[in-house]
Amino acid sequence: MKLILKYLKPFYRRMSLGLGIKVLGTVVELVLPLILSYILGTVILSGDVWRIVLFGGLMVLCAAAACVLNIIANRMAARVARNFSEKIRHDLFDRTMRLSARQTDKFTIPSLESRLTTDTYNTHHFVGMMQRMGVRAPILLIGGLGITLFMDPMLALVMIAALPFIFVTVFFVSRRGVPLYTRVQGSVDGMIRVVREDSQGIRVIKALSRAEHEHARYDAVNRALVADEKRAGLTMGVVNPIMTFLMNLGSTLVVLLGANLVMGNRSAPETIIAFMQYFTQISMAMMTLTRIFVMYTKSSASARRIEEVLATEEDLATESEEKYPVRADEPYIVFDHVSFSYKGKRNNLTDISFTLERGGSLGIIGATGSGKTTLISLLMRFYDVDSGSIRIGGRDIRTIPGDELHTMFGVALQNDFLYADTVAENIRFGRDIDDAAMHKAAAIAQAADFIDGFPDGYEHMLSAKGTNVSGGQKQRLLIARAVAAEPDILILDDSSSALDYKTDANLRRALAEHMGNTTTVTVAQRVSSVMGCDLIIVLEDGEIVDMGDHEKLLRDCEIYREISDSQMGGAIVE
Amino acid sequence: MRDPRAQNNPNKSAAPEKLDRRSTGKILRRLGGYMLRHWYLIIIAVAFTLLSNQLALMGPQFSGDAIDAIAAEGGVDMDAVLYNVKWMVICYAAAAVLSYVLAATMIFLSQRIVYSMRKELFEKLTTLPVGYFDTHATGDIISRISYDIDTLNSSLSHDLVQVMASIYTVLGSLIFMWQISKPMILVFVVTVPASILFTRFRAKKVRPLFRARSHKLGELNGYAEEMLSGTRTIRAYNREDEIVSRFDGRNFEAVEAYYKAEYYGATLGPTVNFINNLSISLITILGGILLMFSTNGTVVAGSLFFITIGGVSKFVQYSRKFAGPINEFANILHEFQSACSAADRIFKVLDEEPEKPDAEGAKAVTDVRGDVSLEHVKFGYVPEKTIIHDLTLRARPGQTVAIVGPTGAGKTTVINLLMRFYDAEGGAIMIDGDDIYNIARDLLRASYTMVLQDTWLFYGTIYENIAYGCDGATREQVVEAAKAARIHSFIESLPEGYDTLLSDDGVNISKGQKQLITIARAMLPKTSMLILDEATSNVDSRTEVNIQKAMNRLMEGRTCFVIAHRLSTVRNADLIVVVKDGRITEQGNHEELMRLGGFYSTLYNSQFD
């Protein structure tokens, strides 16, 4: 809940103004019964019809004022809630986008998604409701208590004696309630996961006729969610009856005690009657407060989940150059005895060392799962090395600020993404790239032809994940994106696997011609994609088996020869 | 920024204003249908509500009697006080228990409705054609199944019972007021219609705003989902700020839509409350005047206009009781607007055209030989853009057909048509001489095994993922398949082996390994036809050579459709067809096409460049 208060802080002034207006509106409305009893008790006796109408008119006026004031206050409350949500959602999304790969893996995407949506929605709802309902009830409660205390302190104290019990109940229930709602949100994550997976895998599901199976899988998460919601609801539902009962018990005690007091002539029956009336008002107020309390519990579970993300410590912080001093006079990219493991159990990369000059080209080749993608993930610092160091231009990449480091790269990754926007936007990717540069990039990436083939050219809309272009077209758009900003380092991770050999060859040629000053790292399975590189690394099980240029490897490296043979039509497959 | 989905799907256009009254009526009727399914729970809930209202009224009754006993002439009647106090405690205790039971009933009712709605929506989704998922953002679908259903539920189940229970209060107070003074009821003749008119007028104005609110939230969800899937690329390009600022735009639209709905909705409650206060004021004026004439004798006792001071005060009290639920109605109506727009979005999905049902008398094929022929097939994803113009080819049982061509030529589209993910516009596709539109779709699909370029694995163990295509696959069979796909030793090297949980975008597993798992999955079902769409594109070529044996076994005796860029996979095919711009430009076997010296031979030779 600290989180909600923190985010509400900038709005304290506007909120107090709104709440002030709301208080005024409530008070004006509370005047109505007073005028009413005045009319019936006093004005009637005067026998003047016009005075009745006059005071009646005053009532109408008060009612209208209350109406206007309440509307204004409600609107102000809605505005505060809007600004609050906008800010909190912005911060959450911002933090989410900057989570390190490892942190994202830990939260999982469906969970991050539901935190961004349902959780922020819950807090939004609460902030709005609290302002609308949280004013009248306390006024009625405090006002009622004050008046009763004034009327007969002893009787009032009897009633107030019920309050500690109510607070204890509320305390215990909320202690149970928050984890229960946290579980509910966890189940929401689970449900979203299935819907998300199945939306993405619908072809496989249909091909294998697994709809029934998926129904069962969904049913399980659906049931789990319903069960969690029921449990939370049933727990929270306890508060209201207990509270009402305690209040009523208090009132019963008042009657009992009152009877004794009256008997002892220490109180009058009228006082007891008035007392009971205020009592009704107080318990109505308490009821509203419990409703707010239930909402509070639910939203504080959500607030916690949001805070979890916001409070995630900056991973991969920029380290000082004292810790990792700059080395002068060394090649552009240096891997210096690098080892790394995703899970800390088995090394995914072991003792990787190589150097690459500026403008040079590196090819990485190796079996599935040999650590090729891991290697470039380390270069881009998606993860930090466990031991050894990676240096660019003599600087350890841990000392290069994230935004500086990442503007060096142009990348086309394996699982890369296109999004619902124009072709031009997907190539520009929000960077400041002019049309000429974009066209040039498309030409290098061999994408110009098919883009020009679209009726609306570069303004052609892609659908989410680029489902309306073919696999090869997707890859070429990604390459265009990668080369568009003329990066220092170009990384192509298996980014031409869906291209036919001819296009691939043209692509290589264009890259060599136009991107000569760029240091290039190419991960590939085809020898033809890397054979032109200055340095080729052959990876196996996370270790460098051999490295060198194409000729050297063909001569010395058996694995490389095998790969080459299998692709160059040399090895006839059974 | 424009949204391509809106273009592709005219019926999902962003026109929230269009919800006219007739369709609101329809939505209400449909919602009624959902409630009626649980009519017994509703009856129980209403009964409990009435009962607990009754008990809540009885408590004050006893307390009133107790106070009367205190104020009794001749001193406090302590016995009567104690008697009433005893009953007060009993009543309050019973009311507490009952109100908890009621709350529990409501929870059961609403959870049952939510459960069945989510279930229905999800099951509907699985019947929709593949095209729906190609054109709708996943995040928006998720928003419908979570946010919209929640919104709908929270207002539906709670409010309905509230309304039904309060009808009792409204009627009761009306009768009492009628008994006290008929002329004063006239006030309500003015104010009640005023309330109704006002709420209707407001509702009309607010309705589109609520629709926009649901819609915008869905869009925001869609965007967030999309960007969350691309975090790595965004990070690699250092585009976080840019993406966040775009998110901000959508976020603003979403909260603004929410605010607008609230802004206009905020007038409803206070205004109806005002009208109620107005009627009380009018009653006071009228009552005051009548009372004055009654006390000074102008109106004789027993006449229609006669009233006592007690009468006026009771009338006011009842009119408050009467106004309470009406006030509540106004608030509920406000929530109901958001429920309606949520319901509309849910029903939109439920009303989507599902995959065409099987033709009447569709054949239940079980023993497919795998004789596939396409005759003059024509197809386009959007009507104005034909992808496949005129495609004719024949694959005899056991033959391997390789489809080659430049990217974007329509190779994957052919697969989409064979599997009936999309239906062809013209021409015919036959299996064993039967038009595939006359074959039960499930069985048609079940007669294929498919390995796609886009690997799809779900949150579950590796074992479950491999066994996915084949009910009741034993552990041994799964291991056997994994061995054949050359992924067994990798799986064994994982600490939990086959029980390793694959979470989304699992870091410990590369794309190539994912593909090998899907190949293992394809090893299990015994079908007569096989589709390999770039099945090994992410597998390195040495592994590919190693699994070739298994692939050959997989292909043996089956009719195979292969799309591949590695021409080593293609050259052994019985038939190679070159597809270009939706037409077959060359076909024949490897030698024939090489002799032809066309596109294929250039392509083949280019790998040696």
HADDOCK unambig.tbl for C-alpha pairs under 7 A between the chains (distance, minus, plus):
assign (segid A and resid 36 and name CA) (segid B and resid 284 and name CA) 6.72 0.50 0.50
assign (segid A and resid 40 and name CA) (segid B and resid 288 and name CA) 6.35 0.50 0.50
assign (segid A and resid 44 and name CA) (segid B and resid 288 and name CA) 6.28 0.50 0.50
assign (segid A and resid 44 and name CA) (segid B and resid 292 and name CA) 5.79 0.50 0.50
assign (segid A and resid 47 and name CA) (segid B and resid 292 and name CA) 6.25 0.50 0.50
assign (segid A and resid 49 and name CA) (segid B and resid 289 and name CA) 6.28 0.50 0.50
assign (segid A and resid 52 and name CA) (segid B and resid 285 and name CA) 5.93 0.50 0.50
assign (segid A and resid 52 and name CA) (segid B and resid 288 and name CA) 6.69 0.50 0.50
assign (segid A and resid 53 and name CA) (segid B and resid 285 and name CA) 5.81 0.50 0.50
assign (segid A and resid 56 and name CA) (segid B and resid 281 and name CA) 5.57 0.50 0.50
assign (segid A and resid 56 and name CA) (segid B and resid 282 and name CA) 6.88 0.50 0.50
assign (segid A and resid 56 and name CA) (segid B and resid 284 and name CA) 6.71 0.50 0.50
assign (segid A and resid 56 and name CA) (segid B and resid 285 and name CA) 5.44 0.50 0.50
assign (segid A and resid 59 and name CA) (segid B and resid 281 and name CA) 5.84 0.50 0.50
assign (segid A and resid 60 and name CA) (segid B and resid 278 and name CA) 5.68 0.50 0.50
assign (segid A and resid 60 and name CA) (segid B and resid 281 and name CA) 6.08 0.50 0.50
assign (segid A and resid 63 and name CA) (segid B and resid 274 and name CA) 5.66 0.50 0.50
assign (segid A and resid 63 and name CA) (segid B and resid 277 and name CA) 5.93 0.50 0.50
assign (segid A and resid 63 and name CA) (segid B and resid 278 and name CA) 6.81 0.50 0.50
assign (segid A and resid 64 and name CA) (segid B and resid 274 and name CA) 6.22 0.50 0.50
assign (segid A and resid 67 and name CA) (segid B and resid 270 and name CA) 4.95 0.50 0.50
assign (segid A and resid 67 and name CA) (segid B and resid 271 and name CA) 5.90 0.50 0.50
assign (segid A and resid 67 and name CA) (segid B and resid 274 and name CA) 5.70 0.50 0.50
assign (segid A and resid 70 and name CA) (segid B and resid 270 and name CA) 6.15 0.50 0.50
assign (segid A and resid 71 and name CA) (segid B and resid 266 and name CA) 5.91 0.50 0.50
assign (segid A and resid 71 and name CA) (segid B and resid 267 and name CA) 5.43 0.50 0.50
assign (segid A and resid 71 and name CA) (segid B and resid 270 and name CA) 6.27 0.50 0.50
assign (segid A and resid 74 and name CA) (segid B and resid 266 and name CA) 5.86 0.50 0.50
assign (segid A and resid 75 and name CA) (segid B and resid 263 and name CA) 5.35 0.50 0.50
assign (segid A and resid 75 and name CA) (segid B and resid 266 and name CA) 6.33 0.50 0.50
assign (segid A and resid 78 and name CA) (segid B and resid 259 and name CA) 5.95 0.50 0.50
assign (segid A and resid 78 and name CA) (segid B and resid 262 and name CA) 6.32 0.50 0.50
assign (segid A and resid 78 and name CA) (segid B and resid 263 and name CA) 6.82 0.50 0.50
assign (segid A and resid 79 and name CA) (segid B and resid 259 and name CA) 6.51 0.50 0.50
assign (segid A and resid 82 and name CA) (segid B and resid 255 and name CA) 5.49 0.50 0.50
assign (segid A and resid 82 and name CA) (segid B and resid 256 and name CA) 6.91 0.50 0.50
assign (segid A and resid 82 and name CA) (segid B and resid 259 and name CA) 6.11 0.50 0.50
assign (segid A and resid 86 and name CA) (segid B and resid 251 and name CA) 6.42 0.50 0.50
assign (segid A and resid 86 and name CA) (segid B and resid 252 and name CA) 6.39 0.50 0.50
assign (segid A and resid 86 and name CA) (segid B and resid 255 and name CA) 6.47 0.50 0.50
assign (segid A and resid 90 and name CA) (segid B and resid 248 and name CA) 6.32 0.50 0.50
assign (segid A and resid 93 and name CA) (segid B and resid 244 and name CA) 6.90 0.50 0.50
assign (segid A and resid 94 and name CA) (segid B and resid 244 and name CA) 5.87 0.50 0.50
assign (segid A and resid 97 and name CA) (segid B and resid 231 and name CA) 6.23 0.50 0.50
assign (segid A and resid 97 and name CA) (segid B and resid 240 and name CA) 6.16 0.50 0.50
assign (segid A and resid 98 and name CA) (segid B and resid 240 and name CA) 7.00 0.50 0.50
assign (segid A and resid 108 and name CA) (segid B and resid 504 and name CA) 6.93 0.50 0.50
assign (segid A and resid 109 and name CA) (segid B and resid 228 and name CA) 6.65 0.50 0.50
assign (segid A and resid 113 and name CA) (segid B and resid 224 and name CA) 6.93 0.50 0.50
assign (segid A and resid 113 and name CA) (segid B and resid 225 and name CA) 6.39 0.50 0.50
assign (segid A and resid 117 and name CA) (segid B and resid 221 and name CA) 6.69 0.50 0.50
assign (segid A and resid 118 and name CA) (segid B and resid 147 and name CA) 6.82 0.50 0.50
assign (segid A and resid 192 and name CA) (segid B and resid 142 and name CA) 6.39 0.50 0.50
assign (segid A and resid 195 and name CA) (segid B and resid 142 and name CA) 6.58 0.50 0.50
assign (segid A and resid 196 and name CA) (segid B and resid 138 and name CA) 6.33 0.50 0.50
assign (segid A and resid 197 and name CA) (segid B and resid 458 and name CA) 6.37 0.50 0.50
assign (segid A and resid 199 and name CA) (segid B and resid 133 and name CA) 6.22 0.50 0.50
assign (segid A and resid 199 and name CA) (segid B and resid 138 and name CA) 6.35 0.50 0.50
assign (segid A and resid 201 and name CA) (segid B and resid 456 and name CA) 5.76 0.50 0.50
assign (segid A and resid 202 and name CA) (segid B and resid 130 and name CA) 6.59 0.50 0.50
assign (segid A and resid 203 and name CA) (segid B and resid 130 and name CA) 6.65 0.50 0.50
assign (segid A and resid 207 and name CA) (segid B and resid 445 and name CA) 5.28 0.50 0.50
assign (segid A and resid 207 and name CA) (segid B and resid 446 and name CA) 6.71 0.50 0.50
assign (segid A and resid 208 and name CA) (segid B and resid 445 and name CA) 6.71 0.50 0.50
assign (segid A and resid 208 and name CA) (segid B and resid 446 and name CA) 5.93 0.50 0.50
assign (segid A and resid 208 and name CA) (segid B and resid 469 and name CA) 5.78 0.50 0.50
assign (segid A and resid 209 and name CA) (segid B and resid 442 and name CA) 5.98 0.50 0.50
assign (segid A and resid 209 and name CA) (segid B and resid 445 and name CA) 6.96 0.50 0.50
assign (segid A and resid 209 and name CA) (segid B and resid 446 and name CA) 6.51 0.50 0.50
assign (segid A and resid 211 and name CA) (segid B and resid 126 and name CA) 6.16 0.50 0.50
assign (segid A and resid 215 and name CA) (segid B and resid 123 and name CA) 6.36 0.50 0.50
assign (segid A and resid 219 and name CA) (segid B and resid 119 and name CA) 6.91 0.50 0.50
assign (segid A and resid 222 and name CA) (segid B and resid 115 and name CA) 6.58 0.50 0.50
assign (segid A and resid 226 and name CA) (segid B and resid 111 and name CA) 6.03 0.50 0.50
assign (segid A and resid 226 and name CA) (segid B and resid 115 and name CA) 6.65 0.50 0.50
assign (segid A and resid 230 and name CA) (segid B and resid 107 and name CA) 6.35 0.50 0.50
assign (segid A and resid 233 and name CA) (segid B and resid 107 and name CA) 6.65 0.50 0.50
assign (segid A and resid 234 and name CA) (segid B and resid 104 and name CA) 6.09 0.50 0.50
assign (segid A and resid 237 and name CA) (segid B and resid 100 and name CA) 6.52 0.50 0.50
assign (segid A and resid 237 and name CA) (segid B and resid 103 and name CA) 6.26 0.50 0.50
assign (segid A and resid 238 and name CA) (segid B and resid 100 and name CA) 6.52 0.50 0.50
assign (segid A and resid 241 and name CA) (segid B and resid 96 and name CA) 4.61 0.50 0.50
assign (segid A and resid 241 and name CA) (segid B and resid 99 and name CA) 6.22 0.50 0.50
assign (segid A and resid 241 and name CA) (segid B and resid 100 and name CA) 6.07 0.50 0.50
assign (segid A and resid 242 and name CA) (segid B and resid 96 and name CA) 6.71 0.50 0.50
assign (segid A and resid 245 and name CA) (segid B and resid 92 and name CA) 6.03 0.50 0.50
assign (segid A and resid 245 and name CA) (segid B and resid 93 and name CA) 6.44 0.50 0.50
assign (segid A and resid 245 and name CA) (segid B and resid 96 and name CA) 5.93 0.50 0.50
assign (segid A and resid 248 and name CA) (segid B and resid 92 and name CA) 6.64 0.50 0.50
assign (segid A and resid 249 and name CA) (segid B and resid 89 and name CA) 6.73 0.50 0.50
assign (segid A and resid 252 and name CA) (segid B and resid 85 and name CA) 6.26 0.50 0.50
assign (segid A and resid 252 and name CA) (segid B and resid 88 and name CA) 6.91 0.50 0.50
assign (segid A and resid 259 and name CA) (segid B and resid 70 and name CA) 5.61 0.50 0.50
assign (segid A and resid 259 and name CA) (segid B and resid 76 and name CA) 6.73 0.50 0.50
assign (segid A and resid 263 and name CA) (segid B and resid 75 and name CA) 6.83 0.50 0.50
assign (segid A and resid 263 and name CA) (segid B and resid 76 and name CA) 5.85 0.50 0.50
assign (segid A and resid 269 and name CA) (segid B and resid 70 and name CA) 6.48 0.50 0.50
assign (segid A and resid 269 and name CA) (segid B and resid 71 and name CA) 5.33 0.50 0.50
assign (segid A and resid 342 and name CA) (segid B and resid 508 and name CA) 6.63 0.50 0.50
assign (segid A and resid 366 and name CA) (segid B and resid 540 and name CA) 6.96 0.50 0.50
assign (segid A and resid 367 and name CA) (segid B and resid 540 and name CA) 5.21 0.50 0.50
assign (segid A and resid 367 and name CA) (segid B and resid 542 and name CA) 6.88 0.50 0.50
assign (segid A and resid 367 and name CA) (segid B and resid 543 and name CA) 6.62 0.50 0.50
assign (segid A and resid 368 and name CA) (segid B and resid 512 and name CA) 5.20 0.50 0.50
assign (segid A and resid 368 and name CA) (segid B and resid 513 and name CA) 6.21 0.50 0.50
assign (segid A and resid 368 and name CA) (segid B and resid 539 and name CA) 5.67 0.50 0.50
assign (segid A and resid 368 and name CA) (segid B and resid 540 and name CA) 5.54 0.50 0.50
assign (segid A and resid 369 and name CA) (segid B and resid 510 and name CA) 5.57 0.50 0.50
assign (segid A and resid 369 and name CA) (segid B and resid 512 and name CA) 6.83 0.50 0.50
assign (segid A and resid 369 and name CA) (segid B and resid 513 and name CA) 6.40 0.50 0.50
assign (segid A and resid 380 and name CA) (segid B and resid 236 and name CA) 6.76 0.50 0.50
assign (segid A and resid 403 and name CA) (segid B and resid 238 and name CA) 5.74 0.50 0.50
assign (segid A and resid 406 and name CA) (segid B and resid 236 and name CA) 5.44 0.50 0.50
assign (segid A and resid 406 and name CA) (segid B and resid 237 and name CA) 5.49 0.50 0.50
assign (segid A and resid 406 and name CA) (segid B and resid 238 and name CA) 5.13 0.50 0.50
assign (segid A and resid 407 and name CA) (segid B and resid 237 and name CA) 5.93 0.50 0.50
assign (segid A and resid 407 and name CA) (segid B and resid 238 and name CA) 6.01 0.50 0.50
assign (segid A and resid 409 and name CA) (segid B and resid 236 and name CA) 6.90 0.50 0.50
assign (segid A and resid 409 and name CA) (segid B and resid 237 and name CA) 6.59 0.50 0.50
assign (segid A and resid 410 and name CA) (segid B and resid 237 and name CA) 6.82 0.50 0.50
assign (segid A and resid 416 and name CA) (segid B and resid 233 and name CA) 6.75 0.50 0.50
assign (segid A and resid 417 and name CA) (segid B and resid 230 and name CA) 5.70 0.50 0.50
assign (segid A and resid 419 and name CA) (segid B and resid 226 and name CA) 6.93 0.50 0.50
assign (segid A and resid 420 and name CA) (segid B and resid 3 and name CA) 6.62 0.50 0.50
assign (segid A and resid 420 and name CA) (segid B and resid 4 and name CA) 6.66 0.50 0.50
assign (segid A and resid 421 and name CA) (segid B and resid 1 and name CA) 6.97 0.50 0.50
assign (segid A and resid 421 and name CA) (segid B and resid 2 and name CA) 6.91 0.50 0.50
assign (segid A and resid 421 and name CA) (segid B and resid 3 and name CA) 6.90 0.50 0.50
assign (segid A and resid 430 and name CA) (segid B and resid 242 and name CA) 6.05 0.50 0.50
assign (segid A and resid 461 and name CA) (segid B and resid 4 and name CA) 5.69 0.50 0.50
assign (segid A and resid 462 and name CA) (segid B and resid 4 and name CA) 6.57 0.50 0.50
assign (segid A and resid 463 and name CA) (segid B and resid 4 and name CA) 5.67 0.50 0.50
assign (segid A and resid 463 and name CA) (segid B and resid 5 and name CA) 6.61 0.50 0.50
assign (segid A and resid 463 and name CA) (segid B and resid 135 and name CA) 6.78 0.50 0.50
assign (segid A and resid 464 and name CA) (segid B and resid 137 and name CA) 6.44 0.50 0.50
assign (segid A and resid 467 and name CA) (segid B and resid 134 and name CA) 6.12 0.50 0.50
assign (segid A and resid 470 and name CA) (segid B and resid 407 and name CA) 6.44 0.50 0.50
assign (segid A and resid 470 and name CA) (segid B and resid 408 and name CA) 5.14 0.50 0.50
assign (segid A and resid 472 and name CA) (segid B and resid 407 and name CA) 5.27 0.50 0.50
assign (segid A and resid 473 and name CA) (segid B and resid 407 and name CA) 6.53 0.50 0.50
assign (segid A and resid 473 and name CA) (segid B and resid 408 and name CA) 6.79 0.50 0.50
assign (segid A and resid 497 and name CA) (segid B and resid 537 and name CA) 6.11 0.50 0.50
assign (segid A and resid 498 and name CA) (segid B and resid 537 and name CA) 6.99 0.50 0.50
assign (segid A and resid 498 and name CA) (segid B and resid 565 and name CA) 6.87 0.50 0.50
assign (segid A and resid 499 and name CA) (segid B and resid 407 and name CA) 6.97 0.50 0.50
assign (segid A and resid 500 and name CA) (segid B and resid 406 and name CA) 6.93 0.50 0.50
assign (segid A and resid 500 and name CA) (segid B and resid 565 and name CA) 5.42 0.50 0.50
assign (segid A and resid 501 and name CA) (segid B and resid 603 and name CA) 6.60 0.50 0.50
assign (segid A and resid 501 and name CA) (segid B and resid 606 and name CA) 5.92 0.50 0.50
assign (segid A and resid 501 and name CA) (segid B and resid 607 and name CA) 5.35 0.50 0.50
assign (segid A and resid 502 and name CA) (segid B and resid 603 and name CA) 5.97 0.50 0.50
assign (segid A and resid 502 and name CA) (segid B and resid 606 and name CA) 5.37 0.50 0.50
assign (segid A and resid 525 and name CA) (segid B and resid 540 and name CA) 5.01 0.50 0.50
assign (segid A and resid 525 and name CA) (segid B and resid 541 and name CA) 6.40 0.50 0.50
assign (segid A and resid 563 and name CA) (segid B and resid 541 and name CA) 6.14 0.50 0.50
assign (segid A and resid 563 and name CA) (segid B and resid 542 and name CA) 5.50 0.50 0.50
assign (segid A and resid 566 and name CA) (segid B and resid 541 and name CA) 6.56 0.50 0.50
assign (segid A and resid 566 and name CA) (segid B and resid 542 and name CA) 6.77 0.50 0.50
assign (segid A and resid 567 and name CA) (segid B and resid 541 and name CA) 6.86 0.50 0.50
assign (segid A and resid 568 and name CA) (segid B and resid 608 and name CA) 6.52 0.50 0.50
assign (segid A and resid 569 and name CA) (segid B and resid 568 and name CA) 6.54 0.50 0.50
